Amino acid sequence: TSRPLRCQILGSDFYTKESTKPIFKKHNLLTVYNLYRLRCITEFFKIMKYRLPIAIYSLFTRSKRKDNLLITPTPSHNFTYKAPWLWNQFRNTESDLDFGSSSCNLLKSSLNRSLQNAQNRHGTDWHNDNFSQFGL
């Protein structure tokens, strides 16, 4: 026989919200925010490395002092601002990468490792730095 309906209703104390961070860490998953950063930098790297498509490549300005750093335009949410801005931030942690000698696979593995390290900081609860910094 089954329990009466009044015994089957579970109160709010039965349901608890748990952090998803341990699941992301266990399965080496990146959050949507970090997937965006991964794809943005990866696509930007390919554009700068192969100089294709030329119409997009011409929108970026390299620093005259440091060839692997870029001068960012006026801040906005456009790819032409976000991509070089993210690249410059990432270059501060991975200074051995450059457009000429680094492969796309090397960039992806270094970037993925860096984003995973940043995402796994600050214990089991999410922190703003998990989505805005790069890890070593």
CNS distance restraints for C-alpha pairs under 8 A (distance, minus, plus):
assign (resid   3 and name CA) (resid   7 and name CA) 6.30 0.50 0.50
assign (resid   3 and name CA) (resid   8 and name CA) 6.73 0.50 0.50
assign (resid   4 and name CA) (resid   8 and name CA) 6.73 0.50 0.50
assign (resid   5 and name CA) (resid   9 and name CA) 6.76 0.50 0.50
assign (resid  10 and name CA) (resid  14 and name CA) 6.16 0.50 0.50
assign (resid  11 and name CA) (resid  15 and name CA) 7.52 0.50 0.50
assign (resid  12 and name CA) (resid  16 and name CA) 7.85 0.50 0.50
assign (resid  19 and name CA) (resid 124 and name CA) 6.85 0.50 0.50
assign (resid  19 and name CA) (resid 125 and name CA) 6.19 0.50 0.50
assign (resid  19 and name CA) (resid 126 and name CA) 7.77 0.50 0.50
assign (resid  20 and name CA) (resid  24 and name CA) 6.49 0.50 0.50
assign (resid  21 and name CA) (resid  25 and name CA) 6.18 0.50 0.50
assign (resid  21 and name CA) (resid 120 and name CA) 7.76 0.50 0.50
assign (resid  21 and name CA) (resid 124 and name CA) 5.84 0.50 0.50
assign (resid  21 and name CA) (resid 125 and name CA) 6.46 0.50 0.50
assign (resid  21 and name CA) (resid 126 and name CA) 6.65 0.50 0.50
assign (resid  22 and name CA) (resid  26 and name CA) 5.98 0.50 0.50
assign (resid  22 and name CA) (resid 124 and name CA) 6.19 0.50 0.50
assign (resid  23 and name CA) (resid  27 and name CA) 6.23 0.50 0.50
assign (resid  24 and name CA) (resid  28 and name CA) 5.71 0.50 0.50
assign (resid  24 and name CA) (resid  29 and name CA) 4.78 0.50 0.50
assign (resid  24 and name CA) (resid  30 and name CA) 6.75 0.50 0.50
assign (resid  24 and name CA) (resid  31 and name CA) 7.70 0.50 0.50
assign (resid  25 and name CA) (resid  29 and name CA) 6.52 0.50 0.50
assign (resid  25 and name CA) (resid 116 and name CA) 7.95 0.50 0.50
assign (resid  25 and name CA) (resid 120 and name CA) 6.43 0.50 0.50
assign (resid  28 and name CA) (resid 116 and name CA) 7.16 0.50 0.50
assign (resid  29 and name CA) (resid 116 and name CA) 7.89 0.50 0.50
assign (resid  30 and name CA) (resid  34 and name CA) 5.79 0.50 0.50
assign (resid  30 and name CA) (resid  35 and name CA) 5.96 0.50 0.50
assign (resid  30 and name CA) (resid 115 and name CA) 7.62 0.50 0.50
assign (resid  30 and name CA) (resid 116 and name CA) 6.79 0.50 0.50
assign (resid  30 and name CA) (resid 119 and name CA) 7.69 0.50 0.50
assign (resid  31 and name CA) (resid  35 and name CA) 6.07 0.50 0.50
assign (resid  32 and name CA) (resid  36 and name CA) 6.13 0.50 0.50
assign (resid  33 and name CA) (resid  37 and name CA) 6.51 0.50 0.50
assign (resid  33 and name CA) (resid 131 and name CA) 6.20 0.50 0.50
assign (resid  34 and name CA) (resid  38 and name CA) 6.04 0.50 0.50
assign (resid  34 and name CA) (resid 115 and name CA) 6.60 0.50 0.50
assign (resid  34 and name CA) (resid 131 and name CA) 6.19 0.50 0.50
assign (resid  35 and name CA) (resid  39 and name CA) 6.12 0.50 0.50
assign (resid  36 and name CA) (resid  40 and name CA) 5.94 0.50 0.50
assign (resid  37 and name CA) (resid  41 and name CA) 6.10 0.50 0.50
assign (resid  37 and name CA) (resid  86 and name CA) 7.28 0.50 0.50
assign (resid  38 and name CA) (resid  42 and name CA) 6.03 0.50 0.50
assign (resid  38 and name CA) (resid 108 and name CA) 7.68 0.50 0.50
assign (resid  38 and name CA) (resid 111 and name CA) 6.78 0.50 0.50
assign (resid  38 and name CA) (resid 112 and name CA) 7.01 0.50 0.50
assign (resid  38 and name CA) (resid 115 and name CA) 7.92 0.50 0.50
assign (resid  39 and name CA) (resid  43 and name CA) 5.97 0.50 0.50
assign (resid  40 and name CA) (resid  44 and name CA) 6.08 0.50 0.50
assign (resid  40 and name CA) (resid  79 and name CA) 7.65 0.50 0.50
assign (resid  40 and name CA) (resid  82 and name CA) 7.88 0.50 0.50
assign (resid  40 and name CA) (resid  83 and name CA) 5.76 0.50 0.50
assign (resid  41 and name CA) (resid  45 and name CA) 5.96 0.50 0.50
assign (resid  41 and name CA) (resid  83 and name CA) 5.83 0.50 0.50
assign (resid  41 and name CA) (resid  84 and name CA) 7.91 0.50 0.50
assign (resid  41 and name CA) (resid  86 and name CA) 6.67 0.50 0.50
assign (resid  41 and name CA) (resid  87 and name CA) 5.98 0.50 0.50
assign (resid  42 and name CA) (resid  46 and name CA) 6.41 0.50 0.50
assign (resid  42 and name CA) (resid 104 and name CA) 7.50 0.50 0.50
assign (resid  42 and name CA) (resid 107 and name CA) 7.37 0.50 0.50
assign (resid  42 and name CA) (resid 108 and name CA) 6.76 0.50 0.50
assign (resid  43 and name CA) (resid  47 and name CA) 6.32 0.50 0.50
assign (resid  44 and name CA) (resid  48 and name CA) 6.23 0.50 0.50
assign (resid  44 and name CA) (resid  83 and name CA) 6.01 0.50 0.50
assign (resid  44 and name CA) (resid  84 and name CA) 7.48 0.50 0.50
assign (resid  44 and name CA) (resid  87 and name CA) 7.99 0.50 0.50
assign (resid  45 and name CA) (resid  49 and name CA) 5.89 0.50 0.50
assign (resid  45 and name CA) (resid  99 and name CA) 6.93 0.50 0.50
assign (resid  45 and name CA) (resid 104 and name CA) 7.60 0.50 0.50
assign (resid  46 and name CA) (resid  50 and name CA) 5.91 0.50 0.50
assign (resid  46 and name CA) (resid  51 and name CA) 7.63 0.50 0.50
assign (resid  46 and name CA) (resid  52 and name CA) 7.78 0.50 0.50
assign (resid  46 and name CA) (resid 104 and name CA) 7.19 0.50 0.50
assign (resid  47 and name CA) (resid  51 and name CA) 5.17 0.50 0.50
assign (resid  47 and name CA) (resid  52 and name CA) 5.28 0.50 0.50
assign (resid  47 and name CA) (resid  53 and name CA) 6.69 0.50 0.50
assign (resid  47 and name CA) (resid  56 and name CA) 7.53 0.50 0.50
assign (resid  47 and name CA) (resid  57 and name CA) 6.03 0.50 0.50
assign (resid  48 and name CA) (resid  52 and name CA) 7.47 0.50 0.50
assign (resid  48 and name CA) (resid  57 and name CA) 6.38 0.50 0.50
assign (resid  48 and name CA) (resid  99 and name CA) 6.58 0.50 0.50
assign (resid  49 and name CA) (resid  99 and name CA) 4.90 0.50 0.50
assign (resid  49 and name CA) (resid 100 and name CA) 6.40 0.50 0.50
assign (resid  51 and name CA) (resid  57 and name CA) 5.66 0.50 0.50
assign (resid  52 and name CA) (resid  56 and name CA) 7.35 0.50 0.50
assign (resid  52 and name CA) (resid  57 and name CA) 6.33 0.50 0.50
assign (resid  53 and name CA) (resid  57 and name CA) 6.19 0.50 0.50
assign (resid  54 and name CA) (resid  58 and name CA) 5.93 0.50 0.50
assign (resid  55 and name CA) (resid  59 and name CA) 7.05 0.50 0.50
assign (resid  56 and name CA) (resid  60 and name CA) 7.54 0.50 0.50
assign (resid  59 and name CA) (resid  80 and name CA) 6.85 0.50 0.50
assign (resid  60 and name CA) (resid  70 and name CA) 7.30 0.50 0.50
assign (resid  60 and name CA) (resid  71 and name CA) 7.56 0.50 0.50
assign (resid  60 and name CA) (resid  72 and name CA) 7.78 0.50 0.50
assign (resid  60 and name CA) (resid  80 and name CA) 6.97 0.50 0.50
assign (resid  60 and name CA) (resid  84 and name CA) 7.73 0.50 0.50
assign (resid  61 and name CA) (resid  70 and name CA) 5.77 0.50 0.50
assign (resid  61 and name CA) (resid  71 and name CA) 5.49 0.50 0.50
assign (resid  61 and name CA) (resid  72 and name CA) 7.43 0.50 0.50
assign (resid  62 and name CA) (resid  66 and name CA) 7.77 0.50 0.50
assign (resid  62 and name CA) (resid  67 and name CA) 6.07 0.50 0.50
assign (resid  62 and name CA) (resid  68 and name CA) 7.10 0.50 0.50
assign (resid  62 and name CA) (resid  69 and name CA) 6.09 0.50 0.50
assign (resid  62 and name CA) (resid  70 and name CA) 4.35 0.50 0.50
assign (resid  62 and name CA) (resid  71 and name CA) 5.88 0.50 0.50
assign (resid  63 and name CA) (resid  67 and name CA) 5.69 0.50 0.50
assign (resid  63 and name CA) (resid  68 and name CA) 7.41 0.50 0.50
assign (resid  63 and name CA) (resid  69 and name CA) 5.63 0.50 0.50
assign (resid  63 and name CA) (resid  70 and name CA) 5.19 0.50 0.50
assign (resid  63 and name CA) (resid  71 and name CA) 5.85 0.50 0.50
assign (resid  68 and name CA) (resid  98 and name CA) 5.87 0.50 0.50
assign (resid  68 and name CA) (resid  99 and name CA) 6.87 0.50 0.50
assign (resid  69 and name CA) (resid  87 and name CA) 7.78 0.50 0.50
assign (resid  69 and name CA) (resid  88 and name CA) 5.87 0.50 0.50
assign (resid  69 and name CA) (resid  91 and name CA) 7.70 0.50 0.50
assign (resid  70 and name CA) (resid  84 and name CA) 5.93 0.50 0.50
assign (resid  70 and name CA) (resid  85 and name CA) 7.76 0.50 0.50
assign (resid  70 and name CA) (resid  88 and name CA) 6.75 0.50 0.50
assign (resid  71 and name CA) (resid  84 and name CA) 7.40 0.50 0.50
assign (resid  72 and name CA) (resid  80 and name CA) 8.00 0.50 0.50
assign (resid  72 and name CA) (resid  81 and name CA) 5.81 0.50 0.50
assign (resid  72 and name CA) (resid  84 and name CA) 6.10 0.50 0.50
assign (resid  72 and name CA) (resid  85 and name CA) 6.16 0.50 0.50
assign (resid  73 and name CA) (resid  80 and name CA) 7.50 0.50 0.50
assign (resid  73 and name CA) (resid  81 and name CA) 5.74 0.50 0.50
assign (resid  74 and name CA) (resid  81 and name CA) 7.05 0.50 0.50
assign (resid  75 and name CA) (resid  81 and name CA) 6.11 0.50 0.50
assign (resid  75 and name CA) (resid  82 and name CA) 7.94 0.50 0.50
assign (resid  76 and name CA) (resid  81 and name CA) 6.10 0.50 0.50
assign (resid  76 and name CA) (resid  82 and name CA) 7.30 0.50 0.50
assign (resid  77 and name CA) (resid  81 and name CA) 6.81 0.50 0.50
assign (resid  77 and name CA) (resid  82 and name CA) 6.29 0.50 0.50
assign (resid  78 and name CA) (resid  82 and name CA) 6.09 0.50 0.50
assign (resid  79 and name CA) (resid  83 and name CA) 5.47 0.50 0.50
assign (resid  80 and name CA) (resid  84 and name CA) 6.98 0.50 0.50
assign (resid  81 and name CA) (resid  85 and name CA) 6.17 0.50 0.50
assign (resid  82 and name CA) (resid  86 and name CA) 5.97 0.50 0.50
assign (resid  83 and name CA) (resid  87 and name CA) 6.05 0.50 0.50
assign (resid  84 and name CA) (resid  88 and name CA) 6.05 0.50 0.50
assign (resid  85 and name CA) (resid  89 and name CA) 6.39 0.50 0.50
assign (resid  86 and name CA) (resid  90 and name CA) 6.12 0.50 0.50
assign (resid  87 and name CA) (resid  91 and name CA) 6.02 0.50 0.50
assign (resid  88 and name CA) (resid  92 and name CA) 6.52 0.50 0.50
assign (resid  89 and name CA) (resid  93 and name CA) 7.35 0.50 0.50
assign (resid  89 and name CA) (resid 134 and name CA) 7.76 0.50 0.50
assign (resid  90 and name CA) (resid  94 and name CA) 6.24 0.50 0.50
assign (resid  90 and name CA) (resid 111 and name CA) 7.86 0.50 0.50
assign (resid  90 and name CA) (resid 134 and name CA) 6.44 0.50 0.50
assign (resid  91 and name CA) (resid  95 and name CA) 5.17 0.50 0.50
assign (resid  91 and name CA) (resid  97 and name CA) 7.27 0.50 0.50
assign (resid  93 and name CA) (resid 134 and name CA) 7.01 0.50 0.50
assign (resid  93 and name CA) (resid 135 and name CA) 7.24 0.50 0.50
assign (resid  93 and name CA) (resid 136 and name CA) 6.33 0.50 0.50
assign (resid  94 and name CA) (resid 110 and name CA) 7.83 0.50 0.50
assign (resid  94 and name CA) (resid 136 and name CA) 7.86 0.50 0.50
assign (resid  97 and name CA) (resid 101 and name CA) 7.75 0.50 0.50
assign (resid  97 and name CA) (resid 102 and name CA) 5.81 0.50 0.50
assign (resid  97 and name CA) (resid 107 and name CA) 7.27 0.50 0.50
assign (resid  98 and name CA) (resid 102 and name CA) 5.59 0.50 0.50
assign (resid 102 and name CA) (resid 106 and name CA) 6.45 0.50 0.50
assign (resid 102 and name CA) (resid 107 and name CA) 6.95 0.50 0.50
assign (resid 103 and name CA) (resid 107 and name CA) 6.38 0.50 0.50
assign (resid 104 and name CA) (resid 108 and name CA) 6.14 0.50 0.50
assign (resid 105 and name CA) (resid 109 and name CA) 6.15 0.50 0.50
assign (resid 106 and name CA) (resid 110 and name CA) 6.07 0.50 0.50
assign (resid 107 and name CA) (resid 111 and name CA) 5.86 0.50 0.50
assign (resid 108 and name CA) (resid 112 and name CA) 5.85 0.50 0.50
assign (resid 109 and name CA) (resid 113 and name CA) 6.06 0.50 0.50
assign (resid 110 and name CA) (resid 114 and name CA) 6.09 0.50 0.50
assign (resid 111 and name CA) (resid 115 and name CA) 6.08 0.50 0.50
assign (resid 112 and name CA) (resid 116 and name CA) 6.08 0.50 0.50
assign (resid 113 and name CA) (resid 117 and name CA) 6.15 0.50 0.50
assign (resid 113 and name CA) (resid 135 and name CA) 7.72 0.50 0.50
assign (resid 114 and name CA) (resid 118 and name CA) 6.26 0.50 0.50
assign (resid 114 and name CA) (resid 134 and name CA) 5.45 0.50 0.50
assign (resid 114 and name CA) (resid 135 and name CA) 4.43 0.50 0.50
assign (resid 114 and name CA) (resid 136 and name CA) 5.76 0.50 0.50
assign (resid 115 and name CA) (resid 119 and name CA) 5.96 0.50 0.50
assign (resid 115 and name CA) (resid 133 and name CA) 7.80 0.50 0.50
assign (resid 115 and name CA) (resid 134 and name CA) 5.57 0.50 0.50
assign (resid 115 and name CA) (resid 135 and name CA) 6.12 0.50 0.50
assign (resid 116 and name CA) (resid 120 and name CA) 6.09 0.50 0.50
assign (resid 116 and name CA) (resid 135 and name CA) 7.43 0.50 0.50
assign (resid 117 and name CA) (resid 121 and name CA) 6.64 0.50 0.50
assign (resid 117 and name CA) (resid 134 and name CA) 7.40 0.50 0.50
assign (resid 117 and name CA) (resid 135 and name CA) 4.89 0.50 0.50
assign (resid 117 and name CA) (resid 136 and name CA) 6.84 0.50 0.50
assign (resid 118 and name CA) (resid 129 and name CA) 7.23 0.50 0.50
assign (resid 118 and name CA) (resid 130 and name CA) 5.29 0.50 0.50
assign (resid 118 and name CA) (resid 131 and name CA) 7.52 0.50 0.50
assign (resid 118 and name CA) (resid 133 and name CA) 6.13 0.50 0.50
assign (resid 118 and name CA) (resid 134 and name CA) 5.25 0.50 0.50
assign (resid 118 and name CA) (resid 135 and name CA) 4.40 0.50 0.50
assign (resid 118 and name CA) (resid 136 and name CA) 7.86 0.50 0.50
assign (resid 119 and name CA) (resid 129 and name CA) 7.71 0.50 0.50
assign (resid 119 and name CA) (resid 130 and name CA) 4.20 0.50 0.50
assign (resid 119 and name CA) (resid 131 and name CA) 6.60 0.50 0.50
assign (resid 120 and name CA) (resid 130 and name CA) 7.00 0.50 0.50
assign (resid 121 and name CA) (resid 130 and name CA) 6.63 0.50 0.50
assign (resid 122 and name CA) (resid 126 and name CA) 7.23 0.50 0.50
assign (resid 122 and name CA) (resid 127 and name CA) 6.67 0.50 0.50
assign (resid 122 and name CA) (resid 130 and name CA) 7.92 0.50 0.50
assign (resid 126 and name CA) (resid 130 and name CA) 6.75 0.50 0.50
assign (resid 127 and name CA) (resid 131 and name CA) 7.70 0.50 0.50
assign (resid 128 and name CA) (resid 132 and name CA) 6.49 0.50 0.50
assign (resid 129 and name CA) (resid 133 and name CA) 5.47 0.50 0.50
